[in-house]
Amino acid sequence: MDVVTHDWSKKNYLKLWMNVSMCVPTFLVVETLAGYKWNLATILVVVLLGSAIMGLLCGVMGVLGRRSQKNFVTLISDVFGHKYSKFFYFLRGLDCAGWYGINIAAATQLIINLIAIITGTKIGNVPYVFIFILLLVANAFIAQSSSKLQKLLTITLVVMAVGILMILINTGSQMVTKANFIANSPMLQTRDIIGSICVVAAYWNGFALNMFDFGRNAKTDKDAFWGNFVGIIIGMAAMAIIAAIFSIQAFITTGAYNWNLSHSLLYLSTSVPVHIFVVAIFLMFMISTNSVANYYPAIQCIKAIRNKSQVLINALIFLIVSSAITPFFLSSSTSEIAYYWINLCGTVLAPLLAVLICYVILQKQKIVKTSHYRWTYVGWTALYMGAEVITRSILSYLWLVSIIGIFLTIAIIYHNGKRQLDPLTPSED
């Protein structure tokens, strides 16, 4: 993926987002929305609106990536300098390592459950650790080859289409009826809707930075923009349907919503063929998602921090970090802290989207200085994080407020600077 091809059409970006959207984070988002007892229509509207917000930003970044031919590592270094950029590389790397391990752990648990169903025996910790390490290393190995990854992306699209169709045929109509029956839509609050829309969008704050990278491959600006904009919407909609069906079935069976993908599958069906099919699908999506959204950007960050292109050593560092922090997400006593921390990474990274967009657009004008970008970022991020600390909760819409604030602040600085450079118009007698 380090090789720029300039041959990506809208279909390539659609394929990218369809695969990336099929992941544990998306499942967690939809499960959370289902936990509000919202019906399928409301969940889909929230997911689509949140995806459209991030799709717009990703589309713009894709176009700017194509025009500038710079990746996010280079752009951050241009704005913040080599020394301070390492802070953002570190956060982005941790963010990737956390989600990489979560996806691997979820896939491992699905395989363990499948083995338990087939054998009828309880599986201990040793097989779990063995499978986890095997998947951890195998995923990294596949991610090294862009050609293998492209083939995998194509295969998973075909399998996903068949899988969604089967789920809708078998349980779709029943779930729609049951979802509307258990829904409590009259209790919906506008504040909750807006906040949830922003939460859906915020889950892509980290990966969105890489749209500069993937945008470099686009054939045209239209391919870069519409491929990203439409791709994330379609991908999230497809996953939202599957995840909502899983979570609603879990609620009907247990009376409570379940945030564990492997447990939700058990509530959906005890059929061995169904489990084999779902595990196979998730394994393919897990590999492609981790390769594109987690492994690739993390290796970029490690390379930039160490200033060395040692592939094996950089990969080893990433795998060690990922396997070390994953248990914090699996333990019930530490998972809340771990998820808050990973959301905090997104909190710090989100305003970079606006800063880098402004920088690429205005850099040739040489009116806005790098110091202006830095202080604008620090100011809005401090306000954003300060509000969270004071309220002791994640105010999900504030990341979007900070992005809008950065756009407006840079626009004011630009227009003031341009006014000072323009020659004075002679006054008329």
VOGU-3710 file (C-alpha; in Angstrom, 3 decimals, decimal comma):
1> mdvvthdwsk> 0,000/0,000/0,000  3,039/2,259/0,116  3,151/2,016/-3,692  0,941/4,668/-5,314  -0,914/3,270/-8,333  -3,176/6,142/-9,530  -5,695/3,588/-10,817  -8,376/3,467/-8,102  -11,939/4,020/-9,314  -15,062/4,460/-7,200
11> knylklwmnv> -15,375/0,657/-7,075  -12,015/0,342/-5,304  -13,056/2,752/-2,560  -16,446/1,088/-2,287  -14,718/-2,261/-1,840  -12,396/-0,736/0,780  -15,198/0,704/2,904  -17,456/-2,328/2,595  -14,699/-4,413/4,147  -13,542/-1,903/6,756
21> smcvptflvv> -17,101/-1,309/7,994  -17,545/-4,997/8,825  -15,714/-4,907/12,148  -16,180/-5,070/15,917  -16,278/-1,259/16,431  -19,213/-0,943/14,035  -20,971/-3,810/15,797  -20,444/-2,079/19,162  -21,905/1,169/17,834  -25,054/-0,522/16,526
31> etlagykwnl> -25,431/-2,601/19,706  -25,293/0,623/21,720  -28,039/2,170/19,588  -30,152/-0,976/19,926  -29,667/-0,708/23,679  -31,759/2,462/23,575  -34,632/0,258/22,332  -34,721/2,081/19,021  -36,330/0,332/16,078  -34,452/-0,708/12,961
41> atilvvvllg> -35,517/2,354/10,980  -34,189/4,752/13,635  -30,916/2,849/13,966  -30,392/2,910/10,209  -31,151/6,646/9,967  -28,655/7,437/12,736  -25,975/5,213/11,183  -26,502/6,670/7,702  -26,414/10,305/8,896  -23,287/9,711/10,987
51> saimgllcgv> -21,646/7,927/8,061  -22,583/10,776/5,706  -20,795/13,302/7,968  -17,584/11,293/7,986  -18,062/10,341/4,339  -18,028/14,030/3,423  -14,791/14,613/5,333  -13,180/11,442/3,938  -14,217/12,414/0,416  -12,564/15,816/0,771
61> mgvlgrrsqk> -9,422/14,253/2,233  -9,323/11,727/-0,596  -9,349/14,527/-3,170  -6,674/16,469/-1,302  -4,571/13,313/-0,968  -4,735/12,816/-4,728  -3,767/16,416/-5,423  -0,984/16,709/-2,847  0,297/13,102/-3,127  1,177/13,239/0,570
71> nfvtlisdvf> 0,191/10,723/3,233  -0,992/11,632/6,723  2,417/11,000/8,322  4,101/13,513/6,012  1,325/16,083/6,419  1,396/15,945/10,227  5,174/16,374/10,141  4,829/19,384/7,802  2,433/21,115/10,197  3,760/20,184/13,632
81> ghkyskffyf> 7,402/19,446/12,907  9,275/16,175/13,320  9,616/16,425/17,098  5,980/17,113/18,032  4,567/14,866/15,312  5,798/11,834/17,233  3,079/12,502/19,832  0,378/12,033/17,179  2,144/9,010/15,689  2,213/7,464/19,150
91> lrgldcagwy> -1,520/8,038/19,744  -2,488/6,824/16,292  -0,336/3,735/16,759  -1,936/2,937/20,131  -5,383/3,476/18,666  -4,586/0,983/15,885  -3,009/-1,525/18,271  -6,078/-1,478/20,510  -8,592/-2,130/17,729  -6,289/-4,666/16,066
101> giniaaatql> -6,241/-6,719/19,266  -9,988/-6,330/19,832  -10,777/-7,662/16,363  -8,356/-10,578/16,841  -9,852/-11,374/20,255  -13,398/-11,334/18,854  -12,408/-13,663/16,024  -10,657/-15,964/18,500  -13,757/-16,162/20,708  -15,931/-16,988/17,687
111> iinliaiitg> -13,595/-19,874/16,794  -13,554/-21,095/20,414  -17,358/-21,072/20,527  -17,493/-22,984/17,254  -15,099/-25,635/18,567  -17,148/-25,908/21,778  -20,394/-26,388/19,831  -18,869/-29,049/17,579  -17,087/-30,975/20,375  -19,624/-30,338/23,128
121> tkignvpyvf> -16,828/-29,576/25,600  -15,603/-26,451/27,345  -12,421/-24,993/25,819  -9,676/-23,831/28,192  -7,363/-20,803/28,120  -4,419/-22,535/26,404  -6,231/-23,095/23,069  -7,583/-19,534/23,273  -4,090/-18,042/23,660  -2,705/-20,275/20,893
131> ifilllvana> -5,432/-19,266/18,404  -5,105/-15,593/19,397  -1,342/-15,548/18,746  -1,775/-17,511/15,500  -4,341/-15,015/14,167  -2,276/-12,082/15,439  0,770/-13,133/13,418  -1,123/-14,464/10,388  -3,045/-11,205/9,978  0,208/-9,233/10,019
141> fiaqsssklq> 1,751/-11,567/7,449  -1,173/-11,141/5,037  -1,109/-7,373/5,541  2,447/-7,264/4,156  1,180/-8,070/0,665  -1,095/-5,534/-1,024  -1,872/-7,988/-3,847  -3,113/-10,636/-1,402  -5,142/-7,998/0,400  -6,841/-6,791/-2,783
151> klltitlvvm> -7,883/-10,358/-3,616  -9,203/-10,802/-0,083  -11,218/-7,581/-0,333  -12,869/-8,850/-3,509  -13,687/-12,274/-2,052  -15,189/-10,829/1,128  -17,499/-8,583/-0,868  -19,001/-11,600/-2,626  -19,322/-13,577/0,613  -20,843/-10,591/2,416
161> avgilmilin> -23,527/-10,155/-0,234  -24,514/-13,818/0,120  -24,389/-13,611/3,925  -26,605/-10,530/4,207  -29,109/-12,052/1,807  -29,272/-15,288/3,832  -29,726/-13,429/7,120  -32,477/-11,237/5,719  -34,295/-14,211/4,200  -34,071/-16,313/7,380
171> tgsqmvtkan> -34,639/-13,723/10,115  -35,048/-10,308/8,533  -38,852/-10,030/8,361  -39,275/-11,496/11,865  -36,699/-9,128/13,317  -38,351/-6,071/11,790  -41,664/-7,021/13,404  -40,073/-7,830/16,755  -37,898/-4,704/16,658  -40,903/-2,462/16,168
181> fianspmlqt> -42,721/-4,322/18,933  -39,982/-3,797/21,554  -39,047/-0,317/20,387  -39,745/2,698/22,563  -39,452/5,383/19,904  -41,852/7,919/21,531  -39,189/8,365/24,246  -36,569/9,536/21,754  -34,857/12,817/22,535  -33,378/15,101/19,878
191> rdiigsicvv> -30,223/15,409/21,978  -29,790/11,629/22,012  -30,254/11,423/18,247  -27,685/14,153/17,532  -25,215/12,699/19,998  -25,543/9,203/18,542  -25,067/10,483/14,992  -21,810/12,100/16,085  -20,728/8,915/17,896  -21,187/6,889/14,699
201> aaywngfaln> -19,078/9,401/12,773  -16,451/9,684/15,530  -15,508/6,003/15,314  -13,779/6,793/12,013  -11,685/9,711/13,298  -8,466/7,698/13,327  -8,884/5,801/10,072  -10,142/8,953/8,325  -6,601/10,359/8,512  -5,510/7,604/6,139
211> mfdfgrnakt> -7,819/8,869/3,413  -4,949/11,126/2,382  -2,960/7,925/1,765  -5,639/6,084/-0,182  -6,637/9,233/-2,062  -3,234/9,228/-3,756  -4,303/6,153/-5,730  -7,443/7,721/-7,243  -7,842/8,117/-10,994  -9,820/11,339/-10,666
221> dkdafwgnfv> -11,072/13,718/-7,987  -14,582/12,362/-8,510  -13,402/8,832/-7,831  -11,674/9,950/-4,622  -14,667/11,928/-3,343  -17,666/9,837/-4,338  -15,901/6,534/-3,734  -15,277/7,451/-0,094  -18,565/9,272/0,476  -20,787/6,517/-0,920
231> giiigmaama> -18,557/3,664/0,253  -18,757/4,421/3,972  -22,533/4,927/3,813  -23,214/1,619/2,022  -20,722/-0,309/4,160  -22,108/0,988/7,444  -25,699/0,406/6,335  -24,941/-3,237/5,502  -23,248/-3,851/8,856  -25,980/-1,983/10,725
241> iiaaifsiqa> -28,636/-4,364/9,384  -26,664/-7,448/10,458  -25,660/-6,051/13,857  -29,184/-4,853/14,636  -30,633/-8,282/13,872  -28,013/-9,904/16,140  -28,643/-7,507/19,025  -32,439/-7,614/18,795  -32,403/-11,420/18,820  -30,116/-11,328/21,869
251> fittgaynwn> -32,562/-8,983/23,594  -35,562/-11,173/22,771  -33,745/-14,260/24,100  -32,213/-12,804/27,262  -34,189/-9,633/27,998  -30,973/-7,573/27,839  -28,742/-6,226/25,100  -25,395/-7,906/24,654  -22,231/-6,138/23,488  -20,291/-9,323/22,745
261> lshsllylst> -20,363/-10,430/19,107  -19,618/-14,079/19,897  -22,399/-14,275/22,496  -24,899/-12,587/20,192  -24,214/-15,231/17,553  -25,102/-17,941/20,075  -28,444/-16,258/20,677  -29,080/-15,910/16,944  -28,589/-19,582/16,125  -27,156/-22,799/17,576
271> svpvhifvva> -26,786/-24,342/14,130  -23,241/-25,525/13,391  -23,396/-24,629/9,646  -24,554/-21,105/10,523  -21,686/-20,727/12,993  -19,145/-21,967/10,464  -20,464/-19,538/7,854  -20,444/-16,530/10,219  -16,985/-17,352/11,597  -15,580/-17,667/8,065
281> iflmfmistn> -17,107/-14,323/7,062  -15,876/-12,544/10,169  -12,366/-13,965/9,802  -12,077/-12,565/6,283  -13,423/-9,180/7,302  -11,234/-9,126/10,397  -8,116/-9,725/8,311  -8,968/-7,073/5,719  -10,099/-4,497/8,307  -7,057/-4,980/10,503
291> svanyypaiq> -4,716/-4,857/7,513  -6,084/-1,621/6,070  -7,352/0,314/9,084  -4,986/-0,827/11,844  -1,800/-2,593/10,753  -0,831/-0,384/7,813  -1,202/3,017/9,585  0,414/1,701/12,766  3,486/0,481/10,884  3,676/3,895/9,227
301> cikairnksq> 3,662/5,552/12,639  6,269/3,203/14,118  8,505/3,754/11,097  8,185/7,538/11,513  8,920/7,398/15,260  11,983/5,156/14,899  13,186/6,689/11,621  13,932/3,148/10,454  12,266/0,985/7,793  12,955/-2,355/9,477
311> vlinalifli> 9,840/-4,284/8,465  10,179/-7,252/10,817  11,202/-5,209/13,854  8,449/-2,636/13,314  5,898/-5,421/12,897  7,157/-7,148/16,049  6,842/-3,926/18,058  3,265/-3,481/16,884  2,234/-7,067/17,650  3,780/-6,933/21,133
321> vssaitpffl> 1,982/-3,676/21,967  -1,323/-4,945/20,570  -1,185/-8,232/22,488  -0,145/-6,388/25,678  -3,085/-3,949/25,734  -5,792/-6,327/24,454  -6,426/-7,962/27,893  -7,535/-4,574/29,225  -10,461/-4,681/26,795  -11,367/-8,272/27,664
331> ssstseiayy> -11,430/-7,891/31,453  -14,759/-6,643/32,858  -12,933/-4,616/35,511  -10,744/-2,702/33,070  -12,752/-2,654/29,815  -14,581/0,586/30,658  -11,295/2,385/31,282  -9,777/0,869/28,142  -12,650/1,965/25,912  -12,601/5,450/27,432
341> winlcgtvla> -8,881/5,623/26,673  -9,303/4,540/23,068  -12,076/7,123/22,647  -9,706/9,682/24,148  -7,231/8,879/21,367  -9,966/9,712/18,900  -10,682/12,908/20,819  -7,114/14,103/20,303  -6,857/12,895/16,706  -10,213/14,222/15,455
351> pllavlicyv> -9,271/17,939/15,184  -6,303/16,935/12,992  -8,799/16,222/10,214  -9,702/19,914/9,957  -6,121/21,128/10,434  -4,706/18,949/7,646  -7,551/19,796/5,255  -6,940/23,526/5,770  -3,181/23,092/5,444  -3,342/21,237/2,110
361> ilqkqkivkt> -5,800/23,745/0,653  -3,959/26,877/1,804  -0,281/25,874/1,881  0,538/27,414/-1,521  -0,913/30,757/-0,420  1,676/31,046/2,392  -0,687/33,321/4,309  -1,509/31,012/7,219  1,665/30,031/9,092  2,281/26,625/10,647
371> shyrwtyvgw> 2,219/28,290/14,081  -1,372/29,364/13,382  -2,377/25,758/12,668  -0,665/24,525/15,799  -2,248/27,034/18,182  -5,667/26,660/16,565  -5,449/22,918/17,064  -4,266/23,260/20,679  -6,970/25,800/21,532  -9,945/23,883/20,177
381> talymgaevi> -8,680/20,515/21,402  -8,138/21,955/24,900  -11,710/23,303/24,948  -13,017/19,963/23,719  -11,118/17,878/26,276  -11,715/20,404/29,074  -15,483/20,063/28,608  -15,182/16,293/28,835  -13,094/16,470/32,025  -15,462/18,924/33,696
391> trsilsylwl> -18,581/16,941/32,814  -16,817/13,599/33,406  -18,424/12,176/30,314  -17,744/11,980/26,601  -19,784/14,726/24,949  -20,001/12,985/21,622  -20,866/16,010/19,506  -17,952/18,198/20,663  -15,415/16,651/18,275  -17,531/17,960/15,410
401> vsiigiflti> -17,830/21,364/17,087  -14,040/21,520/17,366  -13,636/20,692/13,665  -16,094/23,419/12,666  -14,320/25,804/15,037  -10,946/25,072/13,441  -12,339/25,651/9,938  -13,808/29,008/11,012  -10,674/30,082/12,896  -8,334/29,296/9,999
411> aiiyhngkrq> -10,734/31,045/7,592  -10,625/34,209/9,726  -6,821/34,088/9,950  -6,574/33,568/6,191  -8,882/36,444/5,273  -7,180/38,806/7,723  -3,769/37,889/6,330  -4,955/38,258/2,739  -6,429/41,687/3,503  -3,067/42,863/4,854
421> ldpltpsed> -1,215/41,630/1,757  -3,619/43,140/-0,782  -2,575/46,574/-2,069  -4,655/49,471/-0,829  -7,283/50,644/-3,294  -6,704/54,327/-4,122  -9,443/56,564/-2,886  -11,480/58,621/-5,320  -11,493/62,460/-5,110
//
